[in-house]
């Protein structure tokens, strides 16, 4: 793959090359096409390991897509290429399935829950580099409510942004994530529990004006029904921060991706 610097503005396929605009970087990309035919890839014994990797890649892709959909309430704070970062962590989790057969291993977060906290949802503005805080996160005994507490947060000291900001606010999103497993009957990867992404809940704080005064932040989000009613699921809590750099008609003015996201909690049954 290369960055196209010639005077021609091509889009689409031409010969063995593909031309497209990358919306995340604003650059015009040229990539080559090639590789074995579909028939050769799926039938030749020489590509057995490649087929195994392709199959598991497909399972991770479905898992990563459900993670992103589950956190869609804060997608405006994510980088456009964050899907690749989720995929990379999905591979680490999938490799922890020591009992699974190569090519059909399950993506099960409970095997490596701490890996979720390493997902960089916004590589341009990593959460850890713009927010400094100590937090407490709790799942209620009835498995319905997640509470996040931040004590003594000072906006002027504990938050950094690329521009001088006027105010900020926090988001808390909770979601239930199911294992992604290979179904031998359908011959495809499927979540062991479907439609969990519809159960995600989001709450957010009031705008906090940038100053040197400490403030305590308490956020709560609740499921309608207790979590873990189905096995092979986990509860994920993501924290987002959004910055406003100015006021318009006495309201904070915000633009897309003016902030960042991190997964700050993962609860297993």
C-alpha positions in Angstrom: 0.0 0.0 0.0 1.3 3.5 -0.8 0.2 7.1 -0.6 -0.7 8.4 -4.1 1.0 11.7 -4.9 0.5 11.8 -8.7 -1.8 14.4 -10.3 -4.5 11.8 -11.1 -7.5 11.6 -8.8 -8.6 8.0 -9.3 -11.1 6.0 -7.3 -11.9 2.3 -7.7 -10.1 -0.6 -9.4 -7.7 -0.3 -12.3 -5.8 -3.4 -13.4 -4.1 -4.9 -10.3 -4.4 -1.7 -8.3 -7.1 -0.1 -6.1 -7.4 3.6 -5.5 -9.4 5.1 -2.6 -9.6 8.1 -0.2 -8.8 7.3 3.5 -11.4 9.4 5.4 -9.4 9.1 8.6 -6.2 10.6 7.2 -7.5 12.5 4.2 -4.9 10.9 2.0 -5.4 9.1 -1.4 -4.2 5.5 -1.1 -3.1 3.1 -3.8 -3.0 -0.6 -2.9 -2.2 -3.7 -5.0 -4.4 -6.7 -5.6 -3.3 -10.3 -5.9 -3.1 -13.6 -4.1 -4.6 -17.1 -4.9 -8.0 -17.6 -6.5 -10.9 -18.3 -4.2 -11.1 -21.9 -5.4 -7.4 -22.5 -4.8 -7.5 -20.8 -1.4 -10.4 -22.9 0.0 -9.3 -26.2 -1.4 -5.5 -26.4 -1.7 -3.8 -28.1 1.3 -1.0 -25.6 0.9 -3.4 -22.9 2.3 -4.7 -24.9 5.3 -3.0 -22.6 7.9 -4.1 -19.5 5.9 -7.7 -20.8 6.0 -7.4 -21.3 9.8 -6.2 -17.7 10.2 -8.9 -16.4 7.9 -11.6 -18.2 9.8 -10.5 -16.9 13.2 -10.1 -13.4 11.7 -13.7 -13.5 10.6 -14.8 -14.5 14.1 -12.7 -11.6 15.6 -14.2 -9.2 13.1 -17.8 -10.0 14.3 -16.7 -9.7 17.9 -15.0 -6.4 17.3 -18.0 -5.1 15.4 -20.3 -6.0 18.4 -18.0 -4.2 20.8 -18.1 -1.0 18.7 -21.9 -1.2 18.3 -22.3 -1.8 22.0 -20.4 1.5 22.7 -22.1 3.4 19.9 -23.3 6.2 22.2 -19.7 7.4 22.4 -18.5 6.5 18.9 -18.2 10.3 18.2 -15.2 10.3 20.5 -13.4 7.4 18.7 -10.9 7.5 15.9 -12.2 6.1 12.6 -9.6 3.4 12.6 -10.2 2.2 16.2 -11.7 -1.0 14.8 -8.2 -2.2 14.1 -7.2 -1.6 17.7 -10.2 -3.7 18.9 -9.3 -6.4 16.5 -5.7 -6.6 17.8 -7.0 -7.1 21.4 -9.5 -9.7 20.1 -6.6 -11.7 18.8 -4.9 -11.7 22.2 -8.1 -12.9 23.8 -8.7 -15.5 21.1 -5.1 -16.9 21.7 -6.0 -17.5 25.3 -8.5 -20.3 24.3 -6.0 -23.1 24.9 -8.7 -25.8 24.6 -10.0 -24.7 21.2 -8.9 -26.2 17.9 -6.6 -24.0 15.8 -8.8 -22.1 13.3 -11.9 -22.4 15.5 -10.9 -20.8 18.8 -13.5 -18.8 20.8 -13.2 -15.1 21.5 -14.0 -15.2 25.3 -13.3 -12.0 27.2 -13.3 -13.9 30.6 -10.1 -15.6 29.5 -8.3 -12.2 29.4 -10.5 -9.4 30.7 -7.6 -7.0 31.5 -6.8 -6.9 27.7 -9.9 -4.7 27.2 -8.4 -1.8 29.1 -5.5 -1.7 26.6 -7.8 -0.8 23.6 -6.8 2.5 22.2 -10.0 3.9 20.8 -8.4 7.2 19.7 -4.8 6.9 18.8 -4.6 10.6 18.0 -5.7 11.4 21.6 -5.1 8.4 23.9 -7.4 8.6 27.0 -4.5 8.1 29.4 -2.6 11.1 28.0 -5.5 13.6 28.3 -7.1 12.6 31.5 -5.5 11.9 34.9 -7.8 10.5 37.5 -8.4 7.9 40.2 -11.7 6.2 39.9 -13.8 3.5 41.7 -16.1 1.4 39.6 -18.7 -1.0 41.2 -21.2 -3.5 39.9 -24.2 -3.6 42.3 -25.1 -6.9 44.1 -28.2 -7.3 41.9 -26.0 -7.1 38.8 -28.0 -4.3 37.3 -26.2 -1.0 38.1 -22.6 0.1 37.4 -21.4 3.1 39.5 -18.3 5.1 38.7 -16.9 7.6 41.2 -14.2 10.1 40.6 -13.1 12.1 43.7 -11.3 15.4 43.7 -11.1 15.9 40.0 -9.6 19.3 39.1 -10.3 20.2 35.4 -7.5 22.7 35.1 -5.0 20.2 36.4 -6.2 16.7 35.5 -7.3 17.3 31.9 -5.2 18.2 28.9 -6.5 18.9 25.4 -4.9 20.0 22.1 -6.6 23.3 22.4 -7.5 25.5 25.4 -10.9 24.1 26.4 -13.8 25.8 28.1 -15.5 22.8 29.7 -15.7 19.0 29.6 -18.1 16.2 30.5 -17.8 12.5 31.1 -19.8 9.6 29.6 -20.4 6.2 31.2 -21.5 3.4 28.9 -22.2 -0.1 30.1 -22.6 -3.1 27.8 -23.0 -6.8 27.9 -20.6 -8.8 25.6 -21.0 -12.4 24.7 -18.4 -14.9 23.7 -18.0 -15.3 19.9 -17.8 -19.0 19.1 -17.7 -21.2 16.0 -21.0 -23.0 15.3 -20.3 -26.3 13.7 -23.8 -26.6 12.4 -23.8 -23.3 10.5 -20.1 -23.3 9.9 -19.7 -19.7 11.0 -18.8 -17.7 14.1 -21.8 -16.5 16.1 -22.2 -14.8 19.5 -23.4 -17.3 22.1 -26.1 -14.8 23.0 -27.6 -12.6 20.3 -28.7 -8.9 20.5 -26.9 -8.0 23.7 -25.7 -4.8 22.0 -29.3 -3.6 22.3 -29.0 -3.6 26.1 -26.3 -1.0 26.4 -26.9 2.0 28.5 -25.3 5.4 28.6 -25.3 8.3 31.1 -23.3 11.5 31.2 -22.3 14.2 33.6 -23.1 17.9 33.5 -20.6 20.2 31.8 -17.7 20.9 34.1 -16.1 24.3 33.6 -12.3 24.4 33.4 -11.0 25.8 36.7 -8.9 24.8 39.7 -11.7 23.7 42.0 -12.0 20.0 42.9 -15.2 18.3 42.0 -16.6 14.8 42.8 -18.2 12.9 39.9 -20.7 10.1 40.3 -22.1 8.3 37.3 -24.6 5.5 37.3 -26.0 3.4 34.5 -28.4 0.5 34.9 -29.7 -2.5 32.8 -33.4 -3.2 32.9 -32.6 -6.9 33.8 -29.7 -8.3 35.8 -26.6 -9.2 33.9 -25.2 -12.7 33.6 -28.6 -14.3 33.2 -27.0 -16.1 30.3 -23.6 -17.8 30.7 -20.5 -16.9 28.7 -21.1 -13.1 28.9 -19.3 -10.2 30.6 -20.2 -6.7 31.6 -18.0 -3.9 30.1 -17.9 -0.3 31.3 -16.4 2.4 29.1 -15.6 6.0 30.1 -15.6 8.8 27.6 -14.6 12.4 28.0 -15.7 15.2 25.7 -14.2 18.7 25.4 -15.9 22.0 24.5 -13.5 24.8 23.3 -16.1 27.6 23.1 -19.6 28.7 23.8 -22.4 29.3 21.2 -25.7 30.9 22.3 -24.7 30.2 25.9 -24.2 26.5 25.2 -20.9 24.5 25.0 -19.9 24.0 21.4 -18.5 20.6 20.5 -17.2 19.0 17.3 -16.8 15.2 16.5 -13.8 13.4 18.1 -13.2 16.1 20.6 -12.3 13.7 23.3 -11.4 10.1 23.9 -12.7 6.7 25.3 -11.3 3.9 27.4 -12.7 0.7 28.9 -12.3 1.1 32.6 -14.1 -2.0 33.9 -14.9 -5.6 33.0 -17.0 -7.7 35.3 -17.4 -11.5 35.0 -19.9 -13.7 36.7 
